[in-house]
Structures are given as C-alpha cells and as structure tokens.
Amino acid sequence: MKNVFFPDKQISTDDLYFVCYMIERIARKLKQPNKYVADSMGHNGLAQKLSLADTLHSEKPIAVEADWIDEYYLQPGNYNVCNVNPELCTMIPTAAQMGKVYKRLIINTLRDDEDYADAIHRVYNNPVCEVIDNYNCSAYYEPSPYIAKMYYTKTFF
C-alpha cells in the first residue's frame, strides 16, 4: 500500500501493526468491538493513519488514542472484551498482543485487489473476530495459519 501523503513511500507491516494496536486500545477504552472503531474511521481515515503510523508510534499511545476518539467522534459502548470468566481466562492478552494477532491475520488473508485499509475493514467485520475476541477460549492464542484458515471458514473447530 502506498502512503497517501508521500506516494513514493510504502506502508510497512509495522505501520499496519500500529494501527491494529491502536484500534484494540481504543475499542477496549470505549468498550466497543474493534469493528466499531475500524468502521467509524472509514477507509480514508484508516489509510491516513496507516500513512502516519511511522511518526505516530513515537507519540504517547494515550495521546494518540484521545486524538482518534475525538477526530472520529467515537462513543462509549458496553462491549467489554476484558470481562472474562476468571476460571477460563487467567490472563487477558494485551492490546499489543492482539494488535499482532490482527496484523498477522490481515497479512495472511490480504488479497491482491485490496490495500491494508480495505483489509482491516474486511477482517474486523468477519464473524470469526467475535471468537478471537472471546478470551474465555484460546482462539487468539492459536497459530496464525490456523486463525487464517478459521477466518475463511468463519468459525473455529
């Protein structure tokens, strides 16, 4: 994917990771599903943030989080991904860990006809994300190729 501000520069997988990480942080803070954040930002917003990620990653994450919430008028909800059964989940994955899970899923399912912004929307709107984000099961912890396979079947076996 080409940078929207500097067309001669390519978006890296590290830039993709940063945006996935920030989506996860914001979703957790607002108690919203990841797809709400991604969909609210839209393709152009995601493309811009991907293009600025190499600079934004040096900012304090809490400041970037606040800026994106204000910029996209994101509202609180009642979807708490961290509300788990302590008997089933003794350790909730961090936003950074989940950013990596989603980055790998996007890369493993990237189509020739789409850019990272399109792929973010496609992945976060797939029903398998509800399973990945259910920390009472271990779907998020599965190997990346298995998660990609389950993405295509839209379910975990």
C-alpha positions as CSV (number, residue, x, y, z in Angstrom):
1,M,0.0,0.0,0.0
2,K,1.3,3.4,-0.9
3,N,1.4,6.2,1.7
4,V,-1.4,8.7,0.9
5,F,0.8,11.7,1.9
6,F,4.1,10.5,0.3
7,P,3.1,8.3,-2.7
8,D,6.7,7.2,-3.2
9,K,6.7,5.6,0.3
10,Q,5.2,2.2,1.1
11,I,3.2,1.4,4.2
12,S,5.0,-1.3,6.2
13,T,3.7,-4.2,8.2
14,D,4.9,-2.3,11.3
15,D,2.5,0.5,10.3
16,L,-0.3,-2.0,10.0
17,Y,0.6,-3.4,13.4
18,F,0.5,0.1,15.0
19,V,-3.0,0.8,13.6
20,C,-4.3,-2.6,14.7
21,Y,-2.8,-2.0,18.2
22,M,-4.5,1.5,18.4
23,I,-7.8,0.1,17.2
24,E,-7.6,-2.5,20.0
25,R,-6.6,0.1,22.6
26,I,-9.5,2.4,21.6
27,A,-12.0,-0.4,21.5
28,R,-11.1,-1.5,25.0
29,K,-11.2,2.0,26.4
30,L,-14.6,2.7,24.9
31,K,-16.0,-0.8,25.5
32,Q,-16.7,-1.2,21.8
33,P,-15.9,-4.0,19.4
34,N,-12.9,-3.5,17.2
35,K,-15.1,-3.3,14.1
36,Y,-16.9,-0.3,15.5
37,V,-13.6,1.7,15.7
38,A,-12.4,0.5,12.2
39,D,-15.8,1.2,10.6
40,S,-16.1,4.6,12.2
41,M,-12.7,5.6,10.8
42,G,-13.6,4.6,7.3
43,H,-11.2,3.7,4.5
44,N,-9.8,7.2,4.2
45,G,-9.2,7.6,7.9
46,L,-7.5,4.2,8.1
47,A,-5.4,5.0,5.1
48,Q,-4.3,8.3,6.6
49,K,-3.4,6.7,10.0
50,L,-1.5,3.9,8.2
51,S,0.4,6.6,6.3
52,L,1.2,8.5,9.6
53,A,1.9,5.4,11.7
54,D,5.7,5.6,11.4
55,T,5.5,9.1,13.1
56,L,2.6,8.4,15.4
57,H,4.2,5.4,17.0
58,S,6.7,7.7,18.7
59,E,3.8,9.6,20.4
60,K,2.3,8.5,23.7
61,P,-0.3,5.9,22.9
62,I,-2.8,7.5,25.3
63,A,-2.5,10.8,23.4
64,V,-2.9,9.1,20.0
65,E,-5.9,7.3,21.5
66,A,-7.5,10.5,22.6
67,D,-6.9,12.2,19.3
68,W,-8.5,9.4,17.3
69,I,-11.5,9.2,19.6
70,D,-12.1,13.0,19.2
71,E,-11.3,13.0,15.4
72,Y,-13.8,10.2,14.6
73,Y,-16.4,11.1,17.3
74,L,-16.1,7.6,18.8
75,Q,-18.7,6.9,21.5
76,P,-18.6,4.6,24.6
77,G,-20.5,1.4,24.5
78,N,-21.0,-1.6,26.7
79,Y,-19.0,-4.3,24.9
80,N,-16.2,-5.2,27.4
81,V,-13.8,-7.6,25.8
82,C,-11.9,-7.9,29.1
83,N,-15.0,-9.1,31.0
84,V,-13.9,-12.8,31.3
85,N,-14.6,-15.8,33.5
86,P,-11.5,-16.0,35.7
87,E,-11.8,-19.8,35.8
88,L,-11.4,-19.9,32.0
89,C,-9.1,-17.0,31.4
90,T,-6.4,-16.3,33.9
91,M,-4.5,-13.7,31.8
92,I,-6.1,-11.3,29.3
93,P,-3.9,-10.7,26.2
94,T,-2.7,-7.1,26.0
95,A,-3.7,-4.7,23.3
96,A,-0.2,-5.1,21.8
97,Q,-0.6,-8.8,21.6
98,M,-4.0,-8.6,20.0
99,G,-2.6,-6.0,17.5
100,K,-0.1,-8.6,16.4
101,V,-2.8,-11.3,16.1
102,Y,-4.9,-9.0,13.8
103,K,-1.8,-7.8,11.8
104,R,-0.9,-11.4,11.1
105,L,-4.5,-12.3,10.1
106,I,-4.7,-9.3,7.8
107,I,-1.4,-10.2,6.1
108,N,-2.3,-13.9,5.9
109,T,-5.6,-13.1,4.1
110,L,-4.6,-10.0,2.1
111,R,-6.0,-10.1,-1.4
112,D,-4.2,-8.7,-4.5
113,D,-7.0,-6.2,-5.1
114,E,-7.0,-4.6,-1.7
115,D,-4.8,-2.3,0.4
116,Y,-4.3,-2.5,4.2
117,A,-7.3,-0.2,4.9
118,D,-9.6,-2.4,2.9
119,A,-8.2,-5.5,4.6
120,I,-8.7,-4.0,8.1
121,H,-12.4,-3.5,7.3
122,R,-12.8,-6.9,5.8
123,V,-11.1,-8.7,8.7
124,Y,-12.7,-6.8,11.6
125,N,-16.1,-7.4,10.1
126,N,-15.7,-11.2,9.8
127,P,-17.7,-13.2,12.3
128,V,-14.5,-15.1,13.4
129,C,-13.4,-11.9,15.2
130,E,-16.1,-12.5,17.8
131,V,-14.4,-15.8,18.6
132,I,-10.9,-14.3,18.5
133,D,-12.0,-11.6,20.9
134,N,-13.6,-14.1,23.3
135,Y,-10.8,-14.5,25.8
136,N,-12.7,-17.3,27.6
137,C,-11.5,-19.5,24.8
138,S,-8.0,-19.7,23.3
139,A,-8.7,-18.8,19.7
140,Y,-6.5,-15.7,19.8
141,Y,-3.6,-17.9,21.0
142,E,-3.8,-20.3,18.1
143,P,-1.0,-20.3,15.4
144,S,-1.5,-17.7,12.7
145,P,-2.1,-20.2,9.8
146,Y,-4.9,-21.8,11.8
147,I,-6.5,-18.5,12.6
148,A,-6.4,-17.6,8.9
149,K,-7.9,-21.0,8.0
150,M,-10.7,-20.3,10.5
151,Y,-11.2,-16.8,9.1
152,Y,-12.1,-18.4,5.7
153,T,-14.5,-20.9,7.3
154,K,-15.9,-18.2,9.6
155,T,-15.7,-20.4,12.6
156,F,-13.2,-22.3,14.9
157,F,-13.4,-26.1,15.1
